[in-house]
Amino acid sequence: QMELEALRSIYEGDLCFRELSPVSFQYRIGESGDPKAFLIEVSWPETYPQTAPVVSMDAFFNNTISSAIKQSILDKLMVEVEANLGTAMTYTLFEYAKDNKEVLMENQPVNTVTSVSNSISIGTPDVPPSKKKEKKEQLSKTQKRKLADKTDNKGELPRGWNWVDVIK
């Protein structure tokens, strides 16, 4: 497949490009932190390029983009597809999307909050460190004696023994 070889050599080392299979490719338009970045996927049916490739935006990456915007991007890409039928066009489509990123995404509200809440971290939930059992302080003999002095012979503490000494 000539086009496959060409794509591999053109996008070699390009982190935005992903070959999902020899007939299916993803390209990320925009930097990964860009709220207006989006991912397009192009798959080739057996009769491609005589017939149109399947262009999709179903990737999870696009889940913050409204379906209306996805649809308008796909519509514009399909115009390109129609214009290029019969020729190897995957590169053309990816480049078209790159060149027109601002226009394609102009109606996408930049809402950074959603993109943050969508990143689900997988792993063990934070387990609070088990509380150590608090040791009762051991009283020294002198402390015990002082305590005994405070109590009267009935073992009851005189009124005010535990009042805070404000004057200190």
VEXVO-504391 format. One record per residue: residue number from 1; residue in one letter; x, y, z of N, C-alpha, C, CB in turn. Coordinates in nm, 2 decimals, m for minus. Glycine has a CB too. Layout:
<recs>
{NUM; "A"; {X; Y; Z}; {X; Y; Z}; {X; Y; Z}; {X; Y; Z}} ...
</recs>
This chain:
<recs>
{1; "Q"; {0.09; m0.12; 0.00}; {0.00; 0.00; 0.00}; {0.09; 0.12; 0.00}; {m0.10; 0.00; 0.12}} {2; "M"; {0.09; 0.19; m0.12}; {0.18; 0.31; m0.13}; {0.14; 0.42; m0.03}; {0.16; 0.37; m0.27}} {3; "E"; {0.01; 0.44; m0.01}; {m0.02; 0.55; 0.08}; {0.02; 0.52; 0.22}; {m0.17; 0.57; 0.08}} {4; "L"; {0.01; 0.40; 0.27}; {0.04; 0.36; 0.40}; {0.19; 0.39; 0.42}; {0.02; 0.21; 0.42}} {5; "E"; {0.28; 0.35; 0.33}; {0.42; 0.38; 0.34}; {0.44; 0.53; 0.35}; {0.50; 0.32; 0.22}} {6; "A"; {0.37; 0.60; 0.26}; {0.39; 0.75; 0.26}; {0.35; 0.81; 0.39}; {0.30; 0.81; 0.15}} {7; "L"; {0.24; 0.77; 0.45}; {0.19; 0.82; 0.57}; {0.29; 0.79; 0.68}; {0.05; 0.76; 0.61}} {8; "R"; {0.34; 0.67; 0.68}; {0.44; 0.63; 0.78}; {0.56; 0.72; 0.78}; {0.48; 0.48; 0.77}} {9; "S"; {0.61; 0.75; 0.65}; {0.73; 0.83; 0.64}; {0.70; 0.97; 0.67}; {0.79; 0.81; 0.51}} {10; "I"; {0.59; 1.03; 0.63}; {0.56; 1.17; 0.65}; {0.54; 1.19; 0.80}; {0.43; 1.21; 0.58}} {11; "Y"; {0.47; 1.11; 0.87}; {0.44; 1.13; 1.01}; {0.53; 1.06; 1.11}; {0.30; 1.09; 1.04}} {12; "E"; {0.64; 1.01; 1.06}; {0.73; 0.94; 1.15}; {0.78; 1.04; 1.25}; {0.85; 0.88; 1.07}} {13; "G"; {0.77; 1.00; 1.38}; {0.81; 1.08; 1.49}; {0.71; 1.19; 1.52}; {0.94; 1.15; 1.45}} {14; "D"; {0.60; 1.20; 1.45}; {0.49; 1.29; 1.48}; {0.40; 1.23; 1.59}; {0.41; 1.33; 1.36}} {15; "L"; {0.41; 1.29; 1.71}; {0.33; 1.23; 1.82}; {0.18; 1.25; 1.80}; {0.37; 1.30; 1.95}} {16; "C"; {0.14; 1.33; 1.71}; {m0.01; 1.35; 1.69}; {m0.07; 1.24; 1.61}; {m0.03; 1.49; 1.62}} {17; "F"; {0.02; 1.17; 1.54}; {m0.02; 1.06; 1.44}; {m0.02; 0.93; 1.51}; {0.06; 1.06; 1.32}} {18; "R"; {m0.13; 0.85; 1.48}; {m0.13; 0.71; 1.54}; {m0.19; 0.62; 1.43}; {m0.21; 0.70; 1.67}} {19; "E"; {m0.11; 0.51; 1.41}; {m0.16; 0.41; 1.32}; {m0.23; 0.31; 1.40}; {m0.04; 0.35; 1.23}} {20; "L"; {m0.36; 0.30; 1.39}; {m0.44; 0.20; 1.47}; {m0.43; 0.07; 1.41}; {m0.58; 0.25; 1.49}} {21; "S"; {m0.43; 0.06; 1.28}; {m0.41; m0.06; 1.20}; {m0.36; m0.01; 1.06}; {m0.55; m0.14; 1.19}} {22; "P"; {m0.32; m0.11; 0.98}; {m0.27; m0.06; 0.85}; {m0.38; 0.01; 0.76}; {m0.22; m0.18; 0.77}} {23; "V"; {m0.50; 0.01; 0.81}; {m0.61; 0.08; 0.73}; {m0.68; 0.18; 0.82}; {m0.70; m0.02; 0.67}} {24; "S"; {m0.63; 0.21; 0.93}; {m0.70; 0.30; 1.02}; {m0.60; 0.39; 1.10}; {m0.78; 0.22; 1.12}} {25; "F"; {m0.63; 0.52; 1.09}; {m0.53; 0.61; 1.15}; {m0.60; 0.72; 1.23}; {m0.45; 0.68; 1.03}} {26; "Q"; {m0.53; 0.77; 1.33}; {m0.58; 0.88; 1.41}; {m0.48; 1.00; 1.40}; {m0.60; 0.84; 1.55}} {27; "Y"; {m0.54; 1.12; 1.40}; {m0.45; 1.23; 1.40}; {m0.51; 1.33; 1.50}; {m0.42; 1.29; 1.26}} {28; "R"; {m0.42; 1.38; 1.59}; {m0.47; 1.48; 1.69}; {m0.43; 1.62; 1.63}; {m0.40; 1.46; 1.83}} {29; "I"; {m0.53; 1.70; 1.62}; {m0.52; 1.83; 1.57}; {m0.51; 1.92; 1.69}; {m0.63; 1.88; 1.48}} {30; "G"; {m0.39; 1.98; 1.72}; {m0.37; 2.07; 1.83}; {m0.29; 2.00; 1.94}; {m0.50; 2.11; 1.89}} {31; "E"; {m0.23; 2.08; 2.03}; {m0.15; 2.02; 2.14}; {m0.24; 1.95; 2.24}; {m0.07; 2.13; 2.21}} {32; "S"; {m0.18; 1.86; 2.31}; {m0.27; 1.78; 2.40}; {m0.33; 1.86; 2.51}; {m0.18; 1.67; 2.46}} {33; "G"; {m0.27; 1.97; 2.55}; {m0.34; 2.05; 2.65}; {m0.43; 2.15; 2.60}; {m0.23; 2.12; 2.73}} {34; "D"; {m0.44; 2.16; 2.47}; {m0.53; 2.26; 2.40}; {m0.67; 2.23; 2.41}; {m0.49; 2.28; 2.25}} {35; "P"; {m0.75; 2.32; 2.47}; {m0.90; 2.28; 2.49}; {m0.97; 2.27; 2.35}; {m0.97; 2.39; 2.57}} {36; "K"; {m0.90; 2.32; 2.25}; {m0.97; 2.31; 2.12}; {m0.90; 2.20; 2.03}; {m0.96; 2.44; 2.04}} {37; "A"; {m0.82; 2.12; 2.09}; {m0.76; 2.01; 2.02}; {m0.87; 1.91; 1.99}; {m0.64; 1.94; 2.10}} {38; "F"; {m0.86; 1.83; 1.88}; {m0.95; 1.73; 1.85}; {m0.88; 1.62; 1.78}; {m1.08; 1.78; 1.77}} {39; "L"; {m0.95; 1.50; 1.77}; {m0.89; 1.39; 1.71}; {m0.97; 1.34; 1.59}; {m0.87; 1.27; 1.81}} {40; "I"; {m0.91; 1.32; 1.48}; {m0.99; 1.26; 1.37}; {m0.93; 1.12; 1.34}; {m0.99; 1.35; 1.24}} {41; "E"; {m1.03; 1.04; 1.30}; {m0.99; 0.90; 1.27}; {m1.03; 0.87; 1.13}; {m1.05; 0.80; 1.37}} {42; "V"; {m0.94; 0.82; 1.05}; {m0.97; 0.79; 0.91}; {m0.94; 0.64; 0.89}; {m0.88; 0.88; 0.81}} {43; "S"; {m1.05; 0.57; 0.84}; {m1.03; 0.43; 0.81}; {m1.06; 0.40; 0.66}; {m1.13; 0.34; 0.90}} {44; "W"; {m0.98; 0.31; 0.61}; {m1.00; 0.28; 0.46}; {m1.08; 0.16; 0.44}; {m0.87; 0.27; 0.40}} {45; "P"; {m1.20; 0.17; 0.37}; {m1.27; 0.05; 0.33}; {m1.19; m0.02; 0.22}; {m1.41; 0.08; 0.28}} {46; "E"; {m1.22; m0.14; 0.18}; {m1.14; m0.22; 0.09}; {m1.14; m0.15; m0.05}; {m1.20; m0.35; 0.07}} {47; "T"; {m1.24; m0.07; m0.08}; {m1.24; m0.01; m0.22}; {m1.18; 0.13; m0.22}; {m1.39; 0.00; m0.27}} {48; "Y"; {m1.13; 0.17; m0.11}; {m1.06; 0.30; m0.10}; {m0.94; 0.30; m0.19}; {m1.02; 0.34; 0.05}} {49; "P"; {m0.90; 0.41; m0.26}; {m0.96; 0.54; m0.25}; {m1.07; 0.57; m0.36}; {m0.85; 0.64; m0.27}} {50; "Q"; {m1.11; 0.46; m0.43}; {m1.23; 0.49; m0.52}; {m1.35; 0.52; m0.44}; {m1.25; 0.36; m0.61}} {51; "T"; {m1.36; 0.47; m0.32}; {m1.47; 0.51; m0.24}; {m1.42; 0.59; m0.12}; {m1.56; 0.38; m0.19}} {52; "A"; {m1.50; 0.66; m0.05}; {m1.46; 0.75; 0.05}; {m1.41; 0.67; 0.17}; {m1.58; 0.84; 0.10}} {53; "P"; {m1.31; 0.73; 0.24}; {m1.27; 0.66; 0.37}; {m1.37; 0.70; 0.47}; {m1.12; 0.72; 0.41}} {54; "V"; {m1.37; 0.62; 0.58}; {m1.46; 0.65; 0.69}; {m1.39; 0.75; 0.78}; {m1.50; 0.52; 0.77}} {55; "V"; {m1.45; 0.86; 0.80}; {m1.39; 0.97; 0.88}; {m1.48; 0.97; 1.01}; {m1.38; 1.11; 0.81}} {56; "S"; {m1.42; 0.96; 1.12}; {m1.49; 0.96; 1.25}; {m1.43; 1.05; 1.35}; {m1.51; 0.82; 1.30}} {57; "M"; {m1.51; 1.09; 1.44}; {m1.47; 1.17; 1.56}; {m1.52; 1.11; 1.69}; {m1.51; 1.32; 1.55}} {58; "D"; {m1.53; 0.98; 1.68}; {m1.59; 0.91; 1.80}; {m1.49; 0.88; 1.91}; {m1.64; 0.78; 1.76}} {59; "A"; {m1.36; 0.92; 1.89}; {m1.26; 0.89; 1.99}; {m1.29; 0.96; 2.12}; {m1.12; 0.94; 1.94}} {60; "F"; {m1.26; 0.89; 2.22}; {m1.29; 0.93; 2.36}; {m1.23; 1.07; 2.38}; {m1.23; 0.83; 2.47}} {61; "F"; {m1.12; 1.10; 2.31}; {m1.05; 1.22; 2.32}; {m1.14; 1.34; 2.29}; {m0.93; 1.23; 2.22}} {62; "N"; {m1.24; 1.32; 2.21}; {m1.33; 1.42; 2.16}; {m1.45; 1.44; 2.25}; {m1.38; 1.40; 2.02}} {63; "N"; {m1.45; 1.37; 2.37}; {m1.58; 1.37; 2.44}; {m1.62; 1.50; 2.50}; {m1.57; 1.27; 2.55}} {64; "T"; {m1.53; 1.60; 2.50}; {m1.58; 1.74; 2.55}; {m1.63; 1.82; 2.44}; {m1.46; 1.81; 2.62}} {65; "I"; {m1.62; 1.77; 2.31}; {m1.66; 1.85; 2.20}; {m1.81; 1.83; 2.17}; {m1.58; 1.82; 2.07}} {66; "S"; {m1.89; 1.93; 2.15}; {m2.03; 1.91; 2.12}; {m2.05; 1.83; 1.99}; {m2.11; 2.05; 2.12}} {67; "S"; {m2.16; 1.76; 1.99}; {m2.18; 1.68; 1.87}; {m2.21; 1.76; 1.75}; {m2.30; 1.58; 1.89}} {68; "A"; {m2.26; 1.88; 1.77}; {m2.29; 1.97; 1.66}; {m2.15; 2.01; 1.59}; {m2.36; 2.10; 1.70}} {69; "I"; {m2.05; 2.04; 1.68}; {m1.92; 2.08; 1.62}; {m1.86; 1.96; 1.55}; {m1.83; 2.14; 1.73}} {70; "K"; {m1.87; 1.85; 1.62}; {m1.81; 1.73; 1.55}; {m1.87; 1.71; 1.41}; {m1.84; 1.60; 1.64}} {71; "Q"; {m2.01; 1.72; 1.41}; {m2.08; 1.70; 1.28}; {m2.03; 1.81; 1.18}; {m2.23; 1.71; 1.30}} {72; "S"; {m2.01; 1.93; 1.22}; {m1.97; 2.03; 1.12}; {m1.83; 2.01; 1.07}; {m1.98; 2.17; 1.18}} {73; "I"; {m1.74; 1.96; 1.16}; {m1.61; 1.92; 1.12}; {m1.61; 1.81; 1.02}; {m1.52; 1.88; 1.24}} {74; "L"; {m1.69; 1.71; 1.05}; {m1.70; 1.59; 0.96}; {m1.76; 1.63; 0.82}; {m1.79; 1.48; 1.02}} {75; "D"; {m1.86; 1.72; 0.83}; {m1.92; 1.77; 0.70}; {m1.82; 1.84; 0.62}; {m2.04; 1.87; 0.73}} {76; "K"; {m1.73; 1.92; 0.68}; {m1.63; 1.99; 0.60}; {m1.53; 1.89; 0.55}; {m1.56; 2.10; 0.69}} {77; "L"; {m1.49; 1.79; 0.63}; {m1.40; 1.69; 0.59}; {m1.46; 1.61; 0.47}; {m1.36; 1.60; 0.70}} {78; "M"; {m1.59; 1.59; 0.47}; {m1.65; 1.51; 0.37}; {m1.64; 1.59; 0.23}; {m1.79; 1.47; 0.40}} {79; "V"; {m1.65; 1.72; 0.24}; {m1.63; 1.80; 0.12}; {m1.50; 1.77; 0.06}; {m1.65; 1.95; 0.15}} {80; "E"; {m1.39; 1.77; 0.15}; {m1.26; 1.74; 0.10}; {m1.25; 1.60; 0.04}; {m1.16; 1.75; 0.22}} {81; "V"; {m1.32; 1.51; 0.11}; {m1.32; 1.37; 0.06}; {m1.38; 1.36; m0.08}; {m1.40; 1.28; 0.16}} {82; "E"; {m1.49; 1.43; m0.10}; {m1.55; 1.43; m0.23}; {m1.46; 1.48; m0.34}; {m1.69; 1.51; m0.23}} {83; "A"; {m1.39; 1.59; m0.30}; {m1.30; 1.66; m0.39}; {m1.18; 1.57; m0.43}; {m1.25; 1.79; m0.34}} {84; "N"; {m1.15; 1.48; m0.34}; {m1.02; 1.40; m0.36}; {m1.05; 1.25; m0.39}; {m0.94; 1.41; m0.24}} {85; "L"; {m1.17; 1.22; m0.42}; {m1.20; 1.07; m0.45}; {m1.11; 1.02; m0.56}; {m1.35; 1.06; m0.48}} {86; "G"; {m1.07; 0.90; m0.54}; {m0.98; 0.83; m0.64}; {m0.84; 0.86; m0.61}; {m1.02; 0.89; m0.77}} {87; "T"; {m0.81; 0.95; m0.52}; {m0.67; 0.97; m0.49}; {m0.64; 0.94; m0.34}; {m0.62; 1.12; m0.52}} {88; "A"; {m0.52; 0.91; m0.31}; {m0.48; 0.89; m0.17}; {m0.50; 1.02; m0.10}; {m0.33; 0.84; m0.16}} {89; "M"; {m0.59; 1.02; 0.00}; {m0.63; 1.15; 0.06}; {m0.61; 1.16; 0.21}; {m0.76; 1.18; 0.02}} {90; "T"; {m0.56; 1.06; 0.28}; {m0.56; 1.07; 0.42}; {m0.47; 1.18; 0.47}; {m0.50; 0.93; 0.48}} {91; "Y"; {m0.35; 1.20; 0.41}; {m0.27; 1.31; 0.44}; {m0.34; 1.44; 0.41}; {m0.13; 1.30; 0.36}} {92; "T"; {m0.40; 1.45; 0.30}; {m0.48; 1.57; 0.27}; {m0.58; 1.61; 0.37}; {m0.55; 1.56; 0.13}} {93; "L"; {m0.65; 1.51; 0.42}; {m0.75; 1.53; 0.52}; {m0.69; 1.58; 0.65}; {m0.84; 1.40; 0.55}} {94; "F"; {m0.59; 1.51; 0.70}; {m0.52; 1.55; 0.82}; {m0.47; 1.69; 0.81}; {m0.41; 1.45; 0.86}} {95; "E"; {m0.40; 1.72; 0.70}; {m0.35; 1.86; 0.68}; {m0.46; 1.96; 0.67}; {m0.26; 1.86; 0.56}} {96; "Y"; {m0.56; 1.93; 0.60}; {m0.68; 2.02; 0.59}; {m0.73; 2.05; 0.74}; {m0.79; 1.96; 0.51}} {97; "A"; {m0.74; 1.95; 0.82}; {m0.79; 1.97; 0.95}; {m0.69; 2.06; 1.03}; {m0.81; 1.84; 1.03}} {98; "K"; {m0.56; 2.03; 1.01}; {m0.46; 2.11; 1.08}; {m0.47; 2.26; 1.04}; {m0.32; 2.05; 1.06}} {99; "D"; {m0.47; 2.28; 0.91}; {m0.47; 2.42; 0.86}; {m0.60; 2.49; 0.90}; {m0.46; 2.41; 0.71}} {100; "N"; {m0.71; 2.42; 0.92}; {m0.84; 2.49; 0.94}; {m0.88; 2.47; 1.09}; {m0.94; 2.44; 0.85}} {101; "K"; {m0.79; 2.43; 1.17}; {m0.83; 2.40; 1.31}; {m0.91; 2.51; 1.37}; {m0.71; 2.37; 1.39}} {102; "E"; {m0.87; 2.64; 1.36}; {m0.93; 2.75; 1.43}; {m1.08; 2.76; 1.37}; {m0.86; 2.88; 1.40}} {103; "V"; {m1.09; 2.75; 1.24}; {m1.22; 2.77; 1.18}; {m1.31; 2.65; 1.23}; {m1.22; 2.77; 1.03}} {104; "L"; {m1.26; 2.53; 1.22}; {m1.34; 2.41; 1.25}; {m1.39; 2.42; 1.40}; {m1.26; 2.29; 1.23}} {105; "M"; {m1.30; 2.47; 1.49}; {m1.34; 2.47; 1.63}; {m1.38; 2.61; 1.68}; {m1.22; 2.42; 1.71}} {106; "E"; {m1.41; 2.70; 1.59}; {m1.44; 2.84; 1.64}; {m1.56; 2.84; 1.73}; {m1.47; 2.93; 1.52}} {107; "N"; {m1.66; 2.75; 1.71}; {m1.77; 2.76; 1.80}; {m1.76; 2.67; 1.92}; {m1.90; 2.72; 1.72}} {108; "Q"; {m1.65; 2.61; 1.94}; {m1.63; 2.52; 2.06}; {m1.60; 2.61; 2.18}; {m1.52; 2.42; 2.04}} {109; "P"; {m1.69; 2.62; 2.28}; {m1.66; 2.70; 2.39}; {m1.53; 2.65; 2.47}; {m1.78; 2.71; 2.49}} {110; "V"; {m1.44; 2.73; 2.50}; {m1.33; 2.68; 2.57}; {m1.37; 2.67; 2.72}; {m1.20; 2.78; 2.56}} {111; "N"; {m1.38; 2.55; 2.76}; {m1.42; 2.52; 2.90}; {m1.32; 2.43; 2.96}; {m1.57; 2.47; 2.90}} {112; "T"; {m1.22; 2.48; 3.02}; {m1.12; 2.40; 3.07}; {m1.16; 2.31; 3.19}; {m1.00; 2.48; 3.11}} {113; "V"; {m1.27; 2.35; 3.25}; {m1.31; 2.28; 3.37}; {m1.35; 2.14; 3.33}; {m1.43; 2.35; 3.44}} {114; "T"; {m1.43; 2.12; 3.22}; {m1.48; 1.99; 3.19}; {m1.36; 1.90; 3.16}; {m1.57; 2.00; 3.07}} {115; "S"; {m1.26; 1.95; 3.08}; {m1.16; 1.86; 3.04}; {m1.08; 1.81; 3.16}; {m1.06; 1.94; 2.95}} {116; "V"; {m1.08; 1.89; 3.27}; {m1.01; 1.84; 3.39}; {m1.09; 1.73; 3.45}; {m0.99; 1.95; 3.49}} {117; "S"; {m1.22; 1.75; 3.47}; {m1.30; 1.65; 3.54}; {m1.31; 1.52; 3.46}; {m1.44; 1.71; 3.57}} {118; "N"; {m1.28; 1.53; 3.33}; {m1.29; 1.41; 3.25}; {m1.17; 1.32; 3.27}; {m1.31; 1.44; 3.11}} {119; "S"; {m1.06; 1.37; 3.32}; {m0.95; 1.28; 3.33}; {m0.97; 1.20; 3.46}; {m0.81; 1.36; 3.34}} {120; "I"; {m1.00; 1.07; 3.44}; {m1.02; 0.98; 3.55}; {m0.90; 0.91; 3.58}; {m1.14; 0.89; 3.52}} {121; "S"; {m0.85; 0.92; 3.70}; {m0.72; 0.85; 3.73}; {m0.76; 0.71; 3.78}; {m0.63; 0.93; 3.83}} {122; "I"; {m0.70; 0.62; 3.72}; {m0.73; 0.48; 3.76}; {m0.62; 0.44; 3.86}; {m0.73; 0.38; 3.64}} {123; "G"; {m0.66; 0.37; 3.97}; {m0.56; 0.33; 4.07}; {m0.63; 0.31; 4.20}; {m0.45; 0.44; 4.08}} {124; "T"; {m0.55; 0.29; 4.30}; {m0.62; 0.26; 4.43}; {m0.67; 0.40; 4.49}; {m0.52; 0.19; 4.53}} {125; "P"; {m0.79; 0.40; 4.54}; {m0.83; 0.52; 4.61}; {m0.74; 0.55; 4.72}; {m0.98; 0.51; 4.65}} {126; "D"; {m0.74; 0.68; 4.76}; {m0.65; 0.72; 4.87}; {m0.70; 0.66; 5.00}; {m0.64; 0.87; 4.88}} {127; "V"; {m0.62; 0.58; 5.06}; {m0.66; 0.52; 5.18}; {m0.60; 0.60; 5.29}; {m0.62; 0.37; 5.20}} {128; "P"; {m0.68; 0.66; 5.38}; {m0.63; 0.74; 5.49}; {m0.54; 0.65; 5.57}; {m0.73; 0.81; 5.57}} {129; "P"; {m0.42; 0.70; 5.61}; {m0.33; 0.62; 5.70}; {m0.41; 0.59; 5.83}; {m0.20; 0.70; 5.73}} {130; "S"; {m0.40; 0.46; 5.87}; {m0.47; 0.42; 5.98}; {m0.43; 0.50; 6.10}; {m0.46; 0.27; 6.01}} {131; "K"; {m0.53; 0.55; 6.18}; {m0.49; 0.63; 6.29}; {m0.42; 0.55; 6.40}; {m0.62; 0.70; 6.35}} {132; "K"; {m0.31; 0.60; 6.44}; {m0.24; 0.52; 6.55}; {m0.32; 0.54; 6.68}; {m0.09; 0.57; 6.57}} {133; "K"; {m0.33; 0.43; 6.76}; {m0.40; 0.44; 6.88}; {m0.32; 0.53; 6.97}; {m0.42; 0.30; 6.94}} {134; "E"; {m0.39; 0.63; 7.02}; {m0.32; 0.72; 7.11}; {m0.28; 0.66; 7.24}; {m0.40; 0.85; 7.13}} {135; "K"; {m0.15; 0.67; 7.27}; {m0.11; 0.61; 7.40}; {m0.15; 0.70; 7.51}; {0.04; 0.58; 7.40}} {136; "K"; {m0.20; 0.65; 7.62}; {m0.22; 0.73; 7.74}; {m0.09; 0.76; 7.80}; {m0.32; 0.66; 7.85}} {137; "E"; {m0.06; 0.88; 7.83}; {0.07; 0.92; 7.89}; {0.08; 0.85; 8.03}; {0.08; 1.07; 7.90}} {138; "Q"; {0.20; 0.80; 8.04}; {0.23; 0.74; 8.17}; {0.27; 0.85; 8.27}; {0.35; 0.63; 8.16}} {139; "L"; {0.20; 0.85; 8.38}; {0.23; 0.95; 8.48}; {0.35; 0.91; 8.57}; {0.11; 0.98; 8.57}} {140; "S"; {0.44; 1.01; 8.59}; {0.55; 0.98; 8.68}; {0.50; 0.98; 8.83}; {0.67; 1.08; 8.67}} {141; "K"; {0.58; 0.93; 8.92}; {0.53; 0.92; 9.06}; {0.50; 1.06; 9.12}; {0.64; 0.86; 9.15}} {142; "T"; {0.58; 1.16; 9.08}; {0.55; 1.29; 9.14}; {0.42; 1.34; 9.08}; {0.67; 1.39; 9.10}} {143; "Q"; {0.39; 1.32; 8.95}; {0.27; 1.37; 8.90}; {0.15; 1.30; 8.97}; {0.26; 1.34; 8.74}} {144; "K"; {0.17; 1.17; 9.00}; {0.06; 1.09; 9.06}; {0.04; 1.15; 9.20}; {0.09; 0.95; 9.07}} {145; "R"; {0.15; 1.19; 9.27}; {0.13; 1.24; 9.40}; {0.06; 1.37; 9.40}; {0.27; 1.26; 9.47}} {146; "K"; {0.10; 1.46; 9.30}; {0.03; 1.59; 9.29}; {m0.11; 1.57; 9.27}; {0.10; 1.67; 9.17}} {147; "L"; {m0.15; 1.47; 9.18}; {m0.29; 1.45; 9.15}; {m0.36; 1.41; 9.28}; {m0.30; 1.34; 9.05}} {148; "A"; {m0.29; 1.32; 9.36}; {m0.36; 1.28; 9.48}; {m0.37; 1.40; 9.58}; {m0.27; 1.17; 9.55}} {149; "D"; {m0.28; 1.49; 9.58}; {m0.29; 1.60; 9.67}; {m0.41; 1.69; 9.63}; {m0.16; 1.69; 9.66}} {150; "K"; {m0.44; 1.70; 9.50}; {m0.55; 1.78; 9.46}; {m0.68; 1.72; 9.50}; {m0.55; 1.80; 9.31}} {151; "T"; {m0.69; 1.59; 9.51}; {m0.82; 1.53; 9.55}; {m0.83; 1.53; 9.70}; {m0.83; 1.39; 9.49}} {152; "D"; {m0.95; 1.55; 9.75}; {m0.96; 1.54; 9.90}; {m0.98; 1.39; 9.93}; {m1.09; 1.62; 9.95}} {153; "N"; {m0.99; 1.36; 10.06}; {m0.99; 1.22; 10.10}; {m1.09; 1.13; 10.04}; {m0.99; 1.21; 10.25}} {154; "K"; {m1.20; 1.20; 9.99}; {m1.30; 1.11; 9.93}; {m1.26; 1.08; 9.78}; {m1.44; 1.19; 9.93}} {155; "G"; {m1.15; 1.13; 9.74}; {m1.11; 1.10; 9.60}; {m1.18; 1.19; 9.50}; {m1.13; 0.96; 9.57}} {156; "E"; {m1.25; 1.29; 9.55}; {m1.32; 1.39; 9.46}; {m1.23; 1.51; 9.45}; {m1.46; 1.42; 9.52}} {157; "L"; {m1.23; 1.56; 9.33}; {m1.15; 1.68; 9.30}; {m1.22; 1.80; 9.35}; {m1.11; 1.69; 9.15}} {158; "P"; {m1.15; 1.89; 9.42}; {m1.21; 2.02; 9.46}; {m1.26; 2.10; 9.35}; {m1.11; 2.10; 9.55}} {159; "R"; {m1.37; 2.17; 9.37}; {m1.42; 2.26; 9.26}; {m1.31; 2.35; 9.21}; {m1.54; 2.34; 9.32}} {160; "G"; {m1.30; 2.36; 9.08}; {m1.21; 2.45; 9.01}; {m1.07; 2.39; 8.99}; {m1.20; 2.57; 9.10}} {161; "W"; {m1.05; 2.26; 9.02}; {m0.91; 2.21; 9.01}; {m0.87; 2.21; 8.86}; {m0.91; 2.06; 9.06}} {162; "N"; {m0.97; 2.20; 8.77}; {m0.93; 2.19; 8.63}; {m0.95; 2.32; 8.56}; {m1.00; 2.08; 8.56}} {163; "W"; {m0.97; 2.43; 8.63}; {m0.99; 2.56; 8.57}; {m0.86; 2.60; 8.51}; {m1.04; 2.66; 8.67}} {164; "V"; {m0.86; 2.67; 8.40}; {m0.74; 2.72; 8.34}; {m0.69; 2.84; 8.42}; {m0.76; 2.75; 8.19}} {165; "D"; {m0.56; 2.83; 8.45}; {m0.50; 2.95; 8.52}; {m0.48; 3.06; 8.42}; {m0.37; 2.90; 8.59}} {166; "V"; {m0.56; 3.16; 8.42}; {m0.56; 3.26; 8.32}; {m0.44; 3.35; 8.34}; {m0.69; 3.35; 8.32}} {167; "I"; {m0.39; 3.36; 8.47}; {m0.29; 3.46; 8.50}; {m0.15; 3.43; 8.44}; {m0.28; 3.48; 8.65}} {168; "K"; {m0.13; 3.30; 8.42}; {0.00; 3.25; 8.38}; {0.07; 3.34; 8.27}; {m0.01; 3.11; 8.32}} 
</recs>
